[in-house]
Amino acid sequence: MEVFKNIKKSYKKKDKLIIKVKGTNWNMASNTIHYLDLFNFFDKGKFNSFENKLKKQIYHSKRSSFFELYGTIKFIKNKKKYLMVEDYENSKQLRIIIEFNSYLFILKIGKKSNNLISYFKDKLIKRSSFIIHNQSSMTSKVVSKILQKKNPGLISFSESLNLHMIFLDIIDNHLINNLKTIRNYPVT
């Protein structure tokens, strides 16, 4: 998405990188992979550890027969680089907070509008709105680039597999240890 491409222009590999995703009912089990991809977009490489603070209960997804999770997962690359995803009841609208070096970007995602607030050294530098395109629209653009033999801008299959396996292992351990009755992963 253009909003993330623009933010990345200020990022340097040596910078710290903290990405936090916070909100209520944002479909954590289904959407965490997108934020793992986002972190990978800024800083490629493997996570070295994680902290699982998921709540023991699950809740039903908006899709029939699927479930979602509440709580927090922190994916840690090192002390200066991590991704934290949080889904709690009674939280505010979905916020994505990206912090590196002296920059802080707060993306507020709502049903009617999406806003970006940018800071440099704790000083407000810009307020703007941005568009999040439907997944089907983004998929069309990617497929079109592939058919035109252009770089679609996707991560490699092995990188994507690594990110998915990290997350699925966390879900697997959580379900085995807390919800022994679930034997599969009904997430989208």
N, C-alpha and C positions, 0 to 999 in steps of 0.2 A: 504494500500500500504506500502511496506517495507520502503520507504523513510520517511513516517510519523511515522511508528513504531520506527525507529531509532532516529528520532528527539525527540519523546516522552520519550525516556529513560533518558533524562536530565531534564525533567519537573517534578516539585513537585507541589502538589495541592495548597500550600500556595503561589506559585509564581504568579506574575502578568501574564496575558496571553492576548496578542494582536495578532489577525490574521487579515491581510489585503489582500484582493484579488483585483487586479487592472489590467485593460486591456481594449481592444476594441473588441467588437463583440464576446464575450466569452459566449453568450447566458445566460445572467443573470437570466431571468425569469425561464429558464429551469434548470440551474445549481446551483443556490444559495443554494438549499437544500443540495447539496453535501458538501458545505462549512459549513453549519449549522451542518451537521453530523461530519465534521472534528473537529469543535470546541467542540462538544459533546464528541468526542473521547478523547480529551485532558482533558476536564473539564465538567463532567456531571452536570446537573442542569438546571433550567429554566432561561430564560432571563427575566429581570425585566422591560425593556423598550426598545424602539427603536427610531431612528431618520430617518425619510423618507425624502430624498432629491432627489427623482426621478424626472426626467424631465417630463414635461406634455405630450410630444409626445411619441409614441411607434414606433418601426421599425419592418419590416417584418423579420421573422426568415428565416433561410436557408430551413426550411420545409414549404411547401405551406400551407397557411391558418393559420399559427401560428404567434405569435408576440413576440417581445423581448422588454426589457426596457433599458433606459440609465439613468445614475445618480448614486446616492449613497444611501445605506441603512446601518445603523449602529445598530447592535443588541447588547444591553448592559446588561451584567449580574450585574456589579457594576463598580466603577470607575477604577478598576485595570484589569477588564476582559471584553473584547468585541471583536466582529467580525465586520469588515467593508468590504462591497463588493462595488466595483465601476466599472462601465462600461461607458466609455466616448469615443466619437469619437476622433481621433488623439492621442490616448494613445499608449504607447509602448506595446510590447508583453505581454501576460498574466504573471503576477508576483504574487506569494503568499509569503507574508512576515509573518513569525512567530517569535514573540518576547516574551521571558519570562526570568525573573531574569537577568542574564548577557549574555544570549545567543540571537543571532539574526540569523535567517535562511532566505535566500532569494532563492526562487525556481523560476527559469525562464523557462517557458514552451513555446516551439516553435514547429513549424511543423517538423523540422528536428532533433532537439535535446532538451533535458531538462537538465538544469544545476542547481546545488545546491551550494550556497556559504554560508559557516558557519563562524560565528564570535563568539568569547567569549571575553567579556570586550573590545569591539571595535577592537580586533585583529583578523585578518583573520586566521582561523585555518584549513580550508579545502575548496577545490573546487573539485566537482565531478559531474558526470552525473548520471541520473537515468532514469528508464523506467516507463512509464505510460501504463499499459496494457489496451486493449480494454475492454469495459464494458462487452461484451459477454464472454470474457475469465475469467474475475473476477466472473461473475455470475455462470459460469460452476464450478469454484472452490468452491463457496459457496454451490451450490446445491449438489455437491459431498460430502462435509462435512456433510450436513444435512442428506443425504441418508446413510452415514456411522455412523450416530448418534454422530457426533463430534460437538463441539461448532463452529459455522460458524463465530463467531466474529462480529455479527450484533448487533445493539442496539435493545432494546425491541420495540414491536409494539407501546406501549403507549408513549415511548420516541420519536419515529419517528413521531407519530401522533401529538404530542405537537409541534415539530419543523415544521412540514408541516402546521399546523394550524396557527402558528405565521406568517409564510411567506404568506400564502394565505390571511390572514386578512389584511396584509400590501398591497398586490396587490388589494384586494377587495376595500379597502378604497381609494387607489390611483385611481383606475378606476372609482369609483363612483364620486369622487370629481373632477376629471380632464377629464375623457373621458366618458361622460355619455352615449354614444352610445353602448359601449361594455357591454354585459349582461352575458358573460361567460368568461372562462379563457383558451384561446387557447394557452397553453404552454405545452411542453412535459414533 
